[in-house]
Amino acid sequence: MPDKIYKKIEIVGTSPVSISEAVKHAIDKAGESLRHMSWFEVKEIRGFIDEHKGNEVLFQATLKVGFRLED
């Protein structure tokens, strides 16, 4: 049986509610087009403040997602 090979990509999820929801949105969306996702790591957390919308906050989470390449 050959060794498994993995690839990493970087994605950014957003949410007006929380950081954890931003992470979940990113993983859910990636899962629509990626197969064999195995792990993720949160690389950066930040927020955006929109002063034109009453200081509305948007949470952003940058993730690296690892997935196994098909044989």
PQR file of N, CA, C, O and H, with PARSE charges and radii, in Angstrom:
ATOM      1  N   MET A   1       0.841  -1.178   0.000 -0.4000 1.5000
ATOM      2  CA  MET A   1       0.000   0.000   0.000 -0.0000 2.0000
ATOM      3  C   MET A   1       0.890   1.246   0.000  0.5500 1.7000
ATOM      4  O   MET A   1       1.730   1.395   0.887 -0.5500 1.4000
ATOM      5  N   PRO A   2       0.723   2.132  -0.966 -0.5600 1.5000
ATOM      6  CA  PRO A   2       1.579   3.314  -1.028  0.2800 2.0000
ATOM      7  C   PRO A   2       1.234   4.321   0.069  0.5500 1.7000
ATOM      8  O   PRO A   2       0.131   4.323   0.616 -0.5500 1.4000
ATOM      9  N   ASP A   3       2.210   5.174   0.370 -0.4000 1.5000
ATOM     10  CA  ASP A   3       1.975   6.232   1.353 -0.0000 2.0000
ATOM     11  C   ASP A   3       0.930   7.211   0.837  0.5500 1.7000
ATOM     12  O   ASP A   3       0.790   7.405  -0.370 -0.5500 1.4000
ATOM     13  H   ASP A   3       3.106   5.173  -0.074  0.4000 1.0000
ATOM     14  N   LYS A   4       0.217   7.808   1.738 -0.4000 1.5000
ATOM     15  CA  LYS A   4      -0.781   8.815   1.386 -0.0000 2.0000
ATOM     16  C   LYS A   4      -0.079  10.159   1.164  0.5500 1.7000
ATOM     17  O   LYS A   4       0.910  10.473   1.826 -0.5500 1.4000
ATOM     18  H   LYS A   4       0.331   7.650   2.719  0.4000 1.0000
ATOM     19  N   ILE A   5      -0.604  10.936   0.233 -0.4000 1.5000
ATOM     20  CA  ILE A   5      -0.072  12.261  -0.051 -0.0000 2.0000
ATOM     21  C   ILE A   5      -1.166  13.282   0.254  0.5500 1.7000
ATOM     22  O   ILE A   5      -2.333  13.080  -0.083 -0.5500 1.4000
ATOM     23  H   ILE A   5      -1.407  10.681  -0.305  0.4000 1.0000
ATOM     24  N   TYR A   6      -0.773  14.372   0.892 -0.4000 1.5000
ATOM     25  CA  TYR A   6      -1.721  15.404   1.288 -0.0000 2.0000
ATOM     26  C   TYR A   6      -1.347  16.736   0.644  0.5500 1.7000
ATOM     27  O   TYR A   6      -0.195  16.971   0.278 -0.5500 1.4000
ATOM     28  H   TYR A   6       0.175  14.536   1.166  0.4000 1.0000
ATOM     29  N   LYS A   7      -2.338  17.588   0.517 -0.4000 1.5000
ATOM     30  CA  LYS A   7      -2.129  18.935   0.007 -0.0000 2.0000
ATOM     31  C   LYS A   7      -2.752  19.904   1.000  0.5500 1.7000
ATOM     32  O   LYS A   7      -3.750  19.581   1.645 -0.5500 1.4000
ATOM     33  H   LYS A   7      -3.274  17.398   0.814  0.4000 1.0000
ATOM     34  N   LYS A   8      -2.158  21.108   1.128 -0.4000 1.5000
ATOM     35  CA  LYS A   8      -2.699  22.137   2.004 -0.0000 2.0000
ATOM     36  C   LYS A   8      -3.130  23.335   1.164  0.5500 1.7000
ATOM     37  O   LYS A   8      -2.446  23.728   0.219 -0.5500 1.4000
ATOM     38  H   LYS A   8      -1.348  21.371   0.604  0.4000 1.0000
ATOM     39  N   ILE A   9      -4.268  23.902   1.522 -0.4000 1.5000
ATOM     40  CA  ILE A   9      -4.696  25.150   0.913 -0.0000 2.0000
ATOM     41  C   ILE A   9      -5.041  26.129   2.026  0.5500 1.7000
ATOM     42  O   ILE A   9      -5.279  25.734   3.167 -0.5500 1.4000
ATOM     43  H   ILE A   9      -4.825  23.583   2.289  0.4000 1.0000
ATOM     44  N   GLU A  10      -5.063  27.400   1.682 -0.4000 1.5000
ATOM     45  CA  GLU A  10      -5.421  28.422   2.654 -0.0000 2.0000
ATOM     46  C   GLU A  10      -6.758  29.033   2.255  0.5500 1.7000
ATOM     47  O   GLU A  10      -6.971  29.395   1.098 -0.5500 1.4000
ATOM     48  H   GLU A  10      -4.870  27.722   0.755  0.4000 1.0000
ATOM     49  N   ILE A  11      -7.650  29.141   3.229 -0.4000 1.5000
ATOM     50  CA  ILE A  11      -8.968  29.723   2.990 -0.0000 2.0000
ATOM     51  C   ILE A  11      -9.292  30.698   4.124  0.5500 1.7000
ATOM     52  O   ILE A  11      -8.675  30.652   5.188 -0.5500 1.4000
ATOM     53  H   ILE A  11      -7.477  28.847   4.169  0.4000 1.0000
ATOM     54  N   VAL A  12     -10.255  31.570   3.888 -0.4000 1.5000
ATOM     55  CA  VAL A  12     -10.694  32.525   4.904 -0.0000 2.0000
ATOM     56  C   VAL A  12     -12.206  32.417   5.051  0.5500 1.7000
ATOM     57  O   VAL A  12     -12.949  32.555   4.079 -0.5500 1.4000
ATOM     58  H   VAL A  12     -10.756  31.608   3.023  0.4000 1.0000
ATOM     59  N   GLY A  13     -12.648  32.171   6.272 -0.4000 1.5000
ATOM     60  CA  GLY A  13     -14.073  32.142   6.569 -0.0000 2.0000
ATOM     61  C   GLY A  13     -14.468  33.410   7.301  0.5500 1.7000
ATOM     62  O   GLY A  13     -13.656  33.996   8.018 -0.5500 1.4000
ATOM     63  H   GLY A  13     -12.045  32.060   7.062  0.4000 1.0000
ATOM     64  N   THR A  14     -15.703  33.835   7.127 -0.4000 1.5000
ATOM     65  CA  THR A  14     -16.190  35.040   7.792 -0.0000 2.0000
ATOM     66  C   THR A  14     -17.526  34.767   8.477  0.5500 1.7000
ATOM     67  O   THR A  14     -18.266  33.853   8.112 -0.5500 1.4000
ATOM     68  H   THR A  14     -16.363  33.359   6.545  0.4000 1.0000
ATOM     69  N   SER A  15     -17.806  35.593   9.481 -0.4000 1.5000
ATOM     70  CA  SER A  15     -19.085  35.503  10.185 -0.0000 2.0000
ATOM     71  C   SER A  15     -19.328  36.801  10.951  0.5500 1.7000
ATOM     72  O   SER A  15     -18.393  37.366  11.520 -0.5500 1.4000
ATOM     73  H   SER A  15     -17.205  36.335   9.778  0.4000 1.0000
ATOM     74  N   PRO A  16     -20.563  37.275  10.972 -0.5600 1.5000
ATOM     75  CA  PRO A  16     -20.886  38.426  11.816  0.2800 2.0000
ATOM     76  C   PRO A  16     -21.150  38.020  13.270  0.5500 1.7000
ATOM     77  O   PRO A  16     -21.352  38.881  14.127 -0.5500 1.4000
ATOM     78  N   VAL A  17     -21.149  36.705  13.552 -0.4000 1.5000
ATOM     79  CA  VAL A  17     -21.534  36.204  14.874 -0.0000 2.0000
ATOM     80  C   VAL A  17     -20.330  35.887  15.763  0.5500 1.7000
ATOM     81  O   VAL A  17     -20.253  36.377  16.889 -0.5500 1.4000
ATOM     82  H   VAL A  17     -20.985  36.005  12.856  0.4000 1.0000
ATOM     83  N   SER A  18     -19.376  35.063  15.265 -0.4000 1.5000
ATOM     84  CA  SER A  18     -18.262  34.628  16.111 -0.0000 2.0000
ATOM     85  C   SER A  18     -17.113  34.076  15.271  0.5500 1.7000
ATOM     86  O   SER A  18     -17.258  33.795  14.082 -0.5500 1.4000
ATOM     87  H   SER A  18     -19.439  34.665  14.350  0.4000 1.0000
ATOM     88  N   ILE A  19     -15.979  33.933  15.929 -0.4000 1.5000
ATOM     89  CA  ILE A  19     -14.813  33.342  15.274 -0.0000 2.0000
ATOM     90  C   ILE A  19     -15.075  31.869  14.970  0.5500 1.7000
ATOM     91  O   ILE A  19     -14.744  31.387  13.887 -0.5500 1.4000
ATOM     92  H   ILE A  19     -15.861  34.162  16.896  0.4000 1.0000
ATOM     93  N   SER A  20     -15.669  31.157  15.927 -0.4000 1.5000
ATOM     94  CA  SER A  20     -15.921  29.730  15.694 -0.0000 2.0000
ATOM     95  C   SER A  20     -16.880  29.520  14.529  0.5500 1.7000
ATOM     96  O   SER A  20     -16.747  28.547  13.787 -0.5500 1.4000
ATOM     97  H   SER A  20     -15.938  31.549  16.807  0.4000 1.0000
ATOM     98  N   GLU A  21     -17.843  30.417  14.361 -0.4000 1.5000
ATOM     99  CA  GLU A  21     -18.750  30.302  13.220 -0.0000 2.0000
ATOM    100  C   GLU A  21     -18.013  30.610  11.910  0.5500 1.7000
ATOM    101  O   GLU A  21     -18.316  30.011  10.878 -0.5500 1.4000
ATOM    102  H   GLU A  21     -17.951  31.207  14.965  0.4000 1.0000
ATOM    103  N   ALA A  22     -17.061  31.528  11.945 -0.4000 1.5000
ATOM    104  CA  ALA A  22     -16.258  31.824  10.753 -0.0000 2.0000
ATOM    105  C   ALA A  22     -15.451  30.591  10.344  0.5500 1.7000
ATOM    106  O   ALA A  22     -15.345  30.282   9.157 -0.5500 1.4000
ATOM    107  H   ALA A  22     -16.816  32.014  12.783  0.4000 1.0000
ATOM    108  N   VAL A  23     -14.882  29.888  11.328 -0.4000 1.5000
ATOM    109  CA  VAL A  23     -14.138  28.655  11.052 -0.0000 2.0000
ATOM    110  C   VAL A  23     -15.071  27.602  10.461  0.5500 1.7000
ATOM    111  O   VAL A  23     -14.737  26.960   9.465 -0.5500 1.4000
ATOM    112  H   VAL A  23     -14.968  30.140  12.292  0.4000 1.0000
ATOM    113  N   LYS A  24     -16.225  27.429  11.068 -0.4000 1.5000
ATOM    114  CA  LYS A  24     -17.191  26.430  10.588 -0.0000 2.0000
ATOM    115  C   LYS A  24     -17.654  26.739   9.170  0.5500 1.7000
ATOM    116  O   LYS A  24     -17.756  25.833   8.343 -0.5500 1.4000
ATOM    117  H   LYS A  24     -16.495  27.951  11.877  0.4000 1.0000
ATOM    118  N   HIS A  25     -17.935  28.002   8.882 -0.4000 1.5000
ATOM    119  CA  HIS A  25     -18.343  28.381   7.526 -0.0000 2.0000
ATOM    120  C   HIS A  25     -17.255  28.042   6.515  0.5500 1.7000
ATOM    121  O   HIS A  25     -17.548  27.539   5.431 -0.5500 1.4000
ATOM    122  H   HIS A  25     -17.853  28.738   9.554  0.4000 1.0000
ATOM    123  N   ALA A  26     -15.999  28.316   6.865 -0.4000 1.5000
ATOM    124  CA  ALA A  26     -14.887  28.026   5.955 -0.0000 2.0000
ATOM    125  C   ALA A  26     -14.789  26.529   5.673  0.5500 1.7000
ATOM    126  O   ALA A  26     -14.629  26.123   4.522 -0.5500 1.4000
ATOM    127  H   ALA A  26     -15.760  28.725   7.746  0.4000 1.0000
ATOM    128  N   ILE A  27     -14.884  25.712   6.714 -0.4000 1.5000
ATOM    129  CA  ILE A  27     -14.779  24.259   6.546 -0.0000 2.0000
ATOM    130  C   ILE A  27     -15.970  23.712   5.767  0.5500 1.7000
ATOM    131  O   ILE A  27     -15.806  22.862   4.891 -0.5500 1.4000
ATOM    132  H   ILE A  27     -15.014  26.042   7.649  0.4000 1.0000
ATOM    133  N   ASP A  28     -17.158  24.195   6.080 -0.4000 1.5000
ATOM    134  CA  ASP A  28     -18.351  23.733   5.356 -0.0000 2.0000
ATOM    135  C   ASP A  28     -18.261  24.069   3.873  0.5500 1.7000
ATOM    136  O   ASP A  28     -18.577  23.232   3.028 -0.5500 1.4000
ATOM    137  H   ASP A  28     -17.292  24.885   6.791  0.4000 1.0000
ATOM    138  N   LYS A  29     -17.836  25.278   3.554 -0.4000 1.5000
ATOM    139  CA  LYS A  29     -17.745  25.692   2.151 -0.0000 2.0000
ATOM    140  C   LYS A  29     -16.653  24.905   1.433  0.5500 1.7000
ATOM    141  O   LYS A  29     -16.851  24.481   0.295 -0.5500 1.4000
ATOM    142  H   LYS A  29     -17.579  25.958   4.241  0.4000 1.0000
ATOM    143  N   ALA A  30     -15.509  24.704   2.076 -0.4000 1.5000
ATOM    144  CA  ALA A  30     -14.435  23.921   1.456 -0.0000 2.0000
ATOM    145  C   ALA A  30     -14.899  22.494   1.197  0.5500 1.7000
ATOM    146  O   ALA A  30     -14.532  21.893   0.187 -0.5500 1.4000
ATOM    147  H   ALA A  30     -15.348  25.049   3.000  0.4000 1.0000
ATOM    148  N   GLY A  31     -15.700  21.954   2.101 -0.4000 1.5000
ATOM    149  CA  GLY A  31     -16.207  20.593   1.954 -0.0000 2.0000
ATOM    150  C   GLY A  31     -17.127  20.399   0.764  0.5500 1.7000
ATOM    151  O   GLY A  31     -17.364  19.267   0.343 -0.5500 1.4000
ATOM    152  H   GLY A  31     -15.998  22.442   2.921  0.4000 1.0000
ATOM    153  N   GLU A  32     -17.652  21.494   0.212 -0.4000 1.5000
ATOM    154  CA  GLU A  32     -18.496  21.393  -0.977 -0.0000 2.0000
ATOM    155  C   GLU A  32     -17.696  21.020  -2.223  0.5500 1.7000
ATOM    156  O   GLU A  32     -18.241  20.451  -3.169 -0.5500 1.4000
ATOM    157  H   GLU A  32     -17.460  22.414   0.553  0.4000 1.0000
ATOM    158  N   SER A  33     -16.396  21.344  -2.222 -0.4000 1.5000
ATOM    159  CA  SER A  33     -15.593  21.058  -3.415 -0.0000 2.0000
ATOM    160  C   SER A  33     -14.360  20.196  -3.142  0.5500 1.7000
ATOM    161  O   SER A  33     -13.745  19.691  -4.081 -0.5500 1.4000
ATOM    162  H   SER A  33     -15.953  21.807  -1.454  0.4000 1.0000
ATOM    163  N   LEU A  34     -13.990  20.021  -1.873 -0.4000 1.5000
ATOM    164  CA  LEU A  34     -12.824  19.200  -1.539 -0.0000 2.0000
ATOM    165  C   LEU A  34     -13.279  17.863  -0.971  0.5500 1.7000
ATOM    166  O   LEU A  34     -14.255  17.784  -0.224 -0.5500 1.4000
ATOM    167  H   LEU A  34     -14.489  20.432  -1.110  0.4000 1.0000
ATOM    168  N   ARG A  35     -12.557  16.824  -1.339 -0.4000 1.5000
ATOM    169  CA  ARG A  35     -12.812  15.501  -0.769 -0.0000 2.0000
ATOM    170  C   ARG A  35     -11.645  15.125   0.128  0.5500 1.7000
ATOM    171  O   ARG A  35     -10.533  15.628  -0.033 -0.5500 1.4000
ATOM    172  H   ARG A  35     -11.765  16.888  -1.946  0.4000 1.0000
ATOM    173  N   HIS A  36     -11.906  14.252   1.054 -0.4000 1.5000
ATOM    174  CA  HIS A  36     -10.878  13.677   1.939 -0.0000 2.0000
ATOM    175  C   HIS A  36     -10.202  14.726   2.825  0.5500 1.7000
ATOM    176  O   HIS A  36      -9.003  14.626   3.088 -0.5500 1.4000
ATOM    177  H   HIS A  36     -12.809  13.844   1.185  0.4000 1.0000
ATOM    178  N   MET A  37     -10.960  15.742   3.294 -0.4000 1.5000
ATOM    179  CA  MET A  37     -10.362  16.706   4.219 -0.0000 2.0000
ATOM    180  C   MET A  37      -9.972  15.968   5.497  0.5500 1.7000
ATOM    181  O   MET A  37     -10.738  15.154   6.011 -0.5500 1.4000
ATOM    182  H   MET A  37     -11.934  15.824   3.080  0.4000 1.0000
ATOM    183  N   SER A  38      -8.783  16.257   5.999 -0.4000 1.5000
ATOM    184  CA  SER A  38      -8.262  15.530   7.154 -0.0000 2.0000
ATOM    185  C   SER A  38      -8.026  16.402   8.377  0.5500 1.7000
ATOM    186  O   SER A  38      -8.206  15.929   9.500 -0.5500 1.4000
ATOM    187  H   SER A  38      -8.161  16.919   5.581  0.4000 1.0000
ATOM    188  N   TRP A  39      -7.634  17.647   8.202 -0.4000 1.5000
ATOM    189  CA  TRP A  39      -7.300  18.500   9.336 -0.0000 2.0000
ATOM    190  C   TRP A  39      -7.336  19.965   8.911  0.5500 1.7000
ATOM    191  O   TRP A  39      -7.382  20.286   7.724 -0.5500 1.4000
ATOM    192  H   TRP A  39      -7.488  18.030   7.290  0.4000 1.0000
ATOM    193  N   PHE A  40      -7.313  20.832   9.901 -0.4000 1.5000
ATOM    194  CA  PHE A  40      -7.178  22.262   9.636 -0.0000 2.0000
ATOM    195  C   PHE A  40      -6.399  22.895  10.774  0.5500 1.7000
ATOM    196  O   PHE A  40      -6.343  22.356  11.879 -0.5500 1.4000
ATOM    197  H   PHE A  40      -7.275  20.571  10.865  0.4000 1.0000
ATOM    198  N   GLU A  41      -5.803  24.035  10.494 -0.4000 1.5000
ATOM    199  CA  GLU A  41      -5.163  24.823  11.532 -0.0000 2.0000
ATOM    200  C   GLU A  41      -5.539  26.281  11.314  0.5500 1.7000
ATOM    201  O   GLU A  41      -5.516  26.777  10.188 -0.5500 1.4000
ATOM    202  H   GLU A  41      -5.848  24.472   9.596  0.4000 1.0000
ATOM    203  N   VAL A  42      -5.881  26.956  12.390 -0.4000 1.5000
ATOM    204  CA  VAL A  42      -6.219  28.369  12.312 -0.0000 2.0000
ATOM    205  C   VAL A  42      -4.911  29.151  12.326  0.5500 1.7000
ATOM    206  O   VAL A  42      -4.147  29.085  13.289 -0.5500 1.4000
ATOM    207  H   VAL A  42      -5.899  26.554  13.305  0.4000 1.0000
ATOM    208  N   LYS A  43      -4.663  29.888  11.255 -0.4000 1.5000
ATOM    209  CA  LYS A  43      -3.411  30.626  11.110 -0.0000 2.0000
ATOM    210  C   LYS A  43      -3.534  32.075  11.568  0.5500 1.7000
ATOM    211  O   LYS A  43      -2.565  32.669  12.042 -0.5500 1.4000
ATOM    212  H   LYS A  43      -5.283  29.941  10.473  0.4000 1.0000
ATOM    213  N   GLU A  44      -4.731  32.636  11.423 -0.4000 1.5000
ATOM    214  CA  GLU A  44      -4.905  34.046  11.770 -0.0000 2.0000
ATOM    215  C   GLU A  44      -6.370  34.304  12.123  0.5500 1.7000
ATOM    216  O   GLU A  44      -7.283  33.755  11.505 -0.5500 1.4000
ATOM    217  H   GLU A  44      -5.518  32.153  11.038  0.4000 1.0000
ATOM    218  N   ILE A  45      -6.563  35.137  13.113 -0.4000 1.5000
ATOM    219  CA  ILE A  45      -7.904  35.585  13.482 -0.0000 2.0000
ATOM    220  C   ILE A  45      -7.879  37.107  13.461  0.5500 1.7000
ATOM    221  O   ILE A  45      -6.987  37.738  14.029 -0.5500 1.4000
ATOM    222  H   ILE A  45      -5.822  35.583  13.614  0.4000 1.0000
ATOM    223  N   ARG A  46      -8.867  37.679  12.800 -0.4000 1.5000
ATOM    224  CA  ARG A  46      -8.956  39.129  12.798 -0.0000 2.0000
ATOM    225  C   ARG A  46     -10.406  39.536  12.615  0.5500 1.7000
ATOM    226  O   ARG A  46     -11.282  38.699  12.402 -0.5500 1.4000
ATOM    227  H   ARG A  46      -9.592  37.166  12.339  0.4000 1.0000
ATOM    228  N   GLY A  47     -10.639  40.824  12.701 -0.4000 1.5000
ATOM    229  CA  GLY A  47     -11.992  41.333  12.539 -0.0000 2.0000
ATOM    230  C   GLY A  47     -11.999  42.582  11.686  0.5500 1.7000
ATOM    231  O   GLY A  47     -10.992  43.275  11.543 -0.5500 1.4000
ATOM    232  H   GLY A  47      -9.927  41.505  12.874  0.4000 1.0000
ATOM    233  N   PHE A  48     -13.146  42.843  11.132 -0.4000 1.5000
ATOM    234  CA  PHE A  48     -13.359  44.030  10.319 -0.0000 2.0000
ATOM    235  C   PHE A  48     -14.463  44.843  10.980  0.5500 1.7000
ATOM    236  O   PHE A  48     -15.511  44.304  11.336 -0.5500 1.4000
ATOM    237  H   PHE A  48     -13.964  42.280  11.247  0.4000 1.0000
ATOM    238  N   ILE A  49     -14.229  46.130  11.142 -0.4000 1.5000
ATOM    239  CA  ILE A  49     -15.220  47.025  11.729 -0.0000 2.0000
ATOM    240  C   ILE A  49     -15.719  47.948  10.630  0.5500 1.7000
ATOM    241  O   ILE A  49     -14.945  48.705  10.044 -0.5500 1.4000
ATOM    242  H   ILE A  49     -13.378  46.569  10.853  0.4000 1.0000
ATOM    243  N   ASP A  50     -17.008  47.883  10.357 -0.4000 1.5000
ATOM    244  CA  ASP A  50     -17.602  48.720   9.309 -0.0000 2.0000
ATOM    245  C   ASP A  50     -18.271  49.923   9.963  0.5500 1.7000
ATOM    246  O   ASP A  50     -19.402  49.836  10.443 -0.5500 1.4000
ATOM    247  H   ASP A  50     -17.637  47.269  10.833  0.4000 1.0000
ATOM    248  N   GLU A  51     -17.562  51.041   9.975 -0.4000 1.5000
ATOM    249  CA  GLU A  51     -18.094  52.239  10.634 -0.0000 2.0000
ATOM    250  C   GLU A  51     -19.297  52.821   9.891  0.5500 1.7000
ATOM    251  O   GLU A  51     -20.076  53.582  10.465 -0.5500 1.4000
ATOM    252  H   GLU A  51     -16.644  51.112   9.585  0.4000 1.0000
ATOM    253  N   HIS A  52     -19.447  52.463   8.624 -0.4000 1.5000
ATOM    254  CA  HIS A  52     -20.591  52.944   7.848 -0.0000 2.0000
ATOM    255  C   HIS A  52     -21.868  52.173   8.182  0.5500 1.7000
ATOM    256  O   HIS A  52     -22.960  52.563   7.770 -0.5500 1.4000
ATOM    257  H   HIS A  52     -18.814  51.845   8.158  0.4000 1.0000
ATOM    258  N   LYS A  53     -21.727  51.091   8.920 -0.4000 1.5000
ATOM    259  CA  LYS A  53     -22.889  50.295   9.338 -0.0000 2.0000
ATOM    260  C   LYS A  53     -22.970  50.235  10.861  0.5500 1.7000
ATOM    261  O   LYS A  53     -23.260  49.185  11.435 -0.5500 1.4000
ATOM    262  H   LYS A  53     -20.840  50.774   9.255  0.4000 1.0000
ATOM    263  N   GLY A  54     -22.714  51.360  11.504 -0.4000 1.5000
ATOM    264  CA  GLY A  54     -22.831  51.431  12.961 -0.0000 2.0000
ATOM    265  C   GLY A  54     -21.819  50.584  13.695  0.5500 1.7000
ATOM    266  O   GLY A  54     -22.143  49.990  14.724 -0.5500 1.4000
ATOM    267  H   GLY A  54     -22.478  52.213  11.038  0.4000 1.0000
ATOM    268  N   ASN A  55     -20.591  50.513  13.188 -0.4000 1.5000
ATOM    269  CA  ASN A  55     -19.507  49.718  13.769 -0.0000 2.0000
ATOM    270  C   ASN A  55     -19.818  48.229  13.794  0.5500 1.7000
ATOM    271  O   ASN A  55     -19.415  47.515  14.713 -0.5500 1.4000
ATOM    272  H   ASN A  55     -20.328  50.995  12.352  0.4000 1.0000
ATOM    273  N   GLU A  56     -20.532  47.773  12.789 -0.4000 1.5000
ATOM    274  CA  GLU A  56     -20.812  46.336  12.640 -0.0000 2.0000
ATOM    275  C   GLU A  56     -19.492  45.578  12.525  0.5500 1.7000
ATOM    276  O   GLU A  56     -18.564  46.028  11.854 -0.5500 1.4000
ATOM    277  H   GLU A  56     -20.860  48.353  12.044  0.4000 1.0000
ATOM    278  N   VAL A  57     -19.420  44.437  13.179 -0.4000 1.5000
ATOM    279  CA  VAL A  57     -18.194  43.634  13.216 -0.0000 2.0000
ATOM    280  C   VAL A  57     -18.351  42.393  12.346  0.5500 1.7000
ATOM    281  O   VAL A  57     -19.405  41.757  12.330 -0.5500 1.4000
ATOM    282  H   VAL A  57     -20.174  44.071  13.724  0.4000 1.0000
ATOM    283  N   LEU A  58     -17.284  42.061  11.623 -0.4000 1.5000
ATOM    284  CA  LEU A  58     -17.236  40.827  10.842 -0.0000 2.0000
ATOM    285  C   LEU A  58     -15.972  40.072  11.252  0.5500 1.7000
ATOM    286  O   LEU A  58     -14.861  40.572  11.069 -0.5500 1.4000
ATOM    287  H   LEU A  58     -16.428  42.577  11.637  0.4000 1.0000
ATOM    288  N   PHE A  59     -16.139  38.881  11.800 -0.4000 1.5000
ATOM    289  CA  PHE A  59     -15.005  38.061  12.215 -0.0000 2.0000
ATOM    290  C   PHE A  59     -14.442  37.323  11.006  0.5500 1.7000
ATOM    291  O   PHE A  59     -15.191  36.856  10.148 -0.5500 1.4000
ATOM    292  H   PHE A  59     -17.041  38.476  11.948  0.4000 1.0000
ATOM    293  N   GLN A  60     -13.109  37.222  10.947 -0.4000 1.5000
ATOM    294  CA  GLN A  60     -12.440  36.531   9.847 -0.0000 2.0000
ATOM    295  C   GLN A  60     -11.448  35.526  10.433  0.5500 1.7000
ATOM    296  O   GLN A  60     -10.689  35.853  11.345 -0.5500 1.4000
ATOM    297  H   GLN A  60     -12.501  37.601  11.644  0.4000 1.0000
ATOM    298  N   ALA A  61     -11.461  34.309   9.908 -0.4000 1.5000
ATOM    299  CA  ALA A  61     -10.531  33.264  10.346 -0.0000 2.0000
ATOM    300  C   ALA A  61      -9.825  32.697   9.118  0.5500 1.7000
ATOM    301  O   ALA A  61     -10.463  32.180   8.201 -0.5500 1.4000
ATOM    302  H   ALA A  61     -12.078  34.043   9.167  0.4000 1.0000
ATOM    303  N   THR A  62      -8.496  32.804   9.119 -0.4000 1.5000
ATOM    304  CA  THR A  62      -7.696  32.233   8.037 -0.0000 2.0000
ATOM    305  C   THR A  62      -7.261  30.838   8.458  0.5500 1.7000
ATOM    306  O   THR A  62      -6.661  30.658   9.517 -0.5500 1.4000
ATOM    307  H   THR A  62      -7.978  33.224   9.864  0.4000 1.0000
ATOM    308  N   LEU A  63      -7.569  29.852   7.617 -0.4000 1.5000
ATOM    309  CA  LEU A  63      -7.268  28.452   7.928 -0.0000 2.0000
ATOM    310  C   LEU A  63      -6.400  27.834   6.845  0.5500 1.7000
ATOM    311  O   LEU A  63      -6.482  28.198   5.672 -0.5500 1.4000
ATOM    312  H   LEU A  63      -8.056  29.998   6.757  0.4000 1.0000
ATOM    313  N   LYS A  64      -5.575  26.897   7.263 -0.4000 1.5000
ATOM    314  CA  LYS A  64      -4.926  25.980   6.331 -0.0000 2.0000
ATOM    315  C   LYS A  64      -5.681  24.667   6.473  0.5500 1.7000
ATOM    316  O   LYS A  64      -5.846  24.154   7.580 -0.5500 1.4000
ATOM    317  H   LYS A  64      -5.508  26.602   8.216  0.4000 1.0000
ATOM    318  N   VAL A  65      -6.134  24.130   5.358 -0.4000 1.5000
ATOM    319  CA  VAL A  65      -6.892  22.883   5.352 -0.0000 2.0000
ATOM    320  C   VAL A  65      -6.069  21.831   4.625  0.5500 1.7000
ATOM    321  O   VAL A  65      -5.588  22.067   3.517 -0.5500 1.4000
ATOM    322  H   VAL A  65      -6.001  24.547   4.459  0.4000 1.0000
ATOM    323  N   GLY A  66      -5.909  20.673   5.250 -0.4000 1.5000
ATOM    324  CA  GLY A  66      -5.188  19.567   4.633 -0.0000 2.0000
ATOM    325  C   GLY A  66      -6.159  18.510   4.142  0.5500 1.7000
ATOM    326  O   GLY A  66      -7.111  18.147   4.832 -0.5500 1.4000
ATOM    327  H   GLY A  66      -6.299  20.482   6.150  0.4000 1.0000
ATOM    328  N   PHE A  67      -5.903  18.027   2.944 -0.4000 1.5000
ATOM    329  CA  PHE A  67      -6.753  16.965   2.403 -0.0000 2.0000
ATOM    330  C   PHE A  67      -5.894  15.963   1.650  0.5500 1.7000
ATOM    331  O   PHE A  67      -4.856  16.299   1.081 -0.5500 1.4000
ATOM    332  H   PHE A  67      -5.130  18.323   2.383  0.4000 1.0000
ATOM    333  N   ARG A  68      -6.365  14.715   1.667 -0.4000 1.5000
ATOM    334  CA  ARG A  68      -5.622  13.627   1.037 -0.0000 2.0000
ATOM    335  C   ARG A  68      -5.907  13.614  -0.455  0.5500 1.7000
ATOM    336  O   ARG A  68      -7.060  13.689  -0.882 -0.5500 1.4000
ATOM    337  H   ARG A  68      -7.209  14.442   2.130  0.4000 1.0000
ATOM    338  N   LEU A  69      -4.846  13.518  -1.239 -0.4000 1.5000
ATOM    339  CA  LEU A  69      -5.000  13.395  -2.683 -0.0000 2.0000
ATOM    340  C   LEU A  69      -5.405  11.975  -3.023  0.5500 1.7000
ATOM    341  O   LEU A  69      -4.962  11.018  -2.388 -0.5500 1.4000
ATOM    342  H   LEU A  69      -3.910  13.458  -0.892  0.4000 1.0000
ATOM    343  N   GLU A  70      -6.248  11.850  -4.027 -0.4000 1.5000
ATOM    344  CA  GLU A  70      -6.694  10.524  -4.434 -0.0000 2.0000
ATOM    345  C   GLU A  70      -5.564   9.774  -5.125  0.5500 1.7000
ATOM    346  O   GLU A  70      -4.697  10.373  -5.761 -0.5500 1.4000
ATOM    347  H   GLU A  70      -6.609  12.627  -4.543  0.4000 1.0000
ATOM    348  N   ASP A  71      -5.589   8.445  -4.986 -0.4000 1.5000
ATOM    349  CA  ASP A  71      -4.564   7.601  -5.609 -0.0000 2.0000
ATOM    350  C   ASP A  71      -4.706   7.603  -7.116  0.5500 1.7000
ATOM    351  O   ASP A  71      -3.929   6.948  -7.810 -0.5500 1.4000
ATOM    352  H   ASP A  71      -6.293   7.958  -4.469  0.4000 1.0000
TER
END
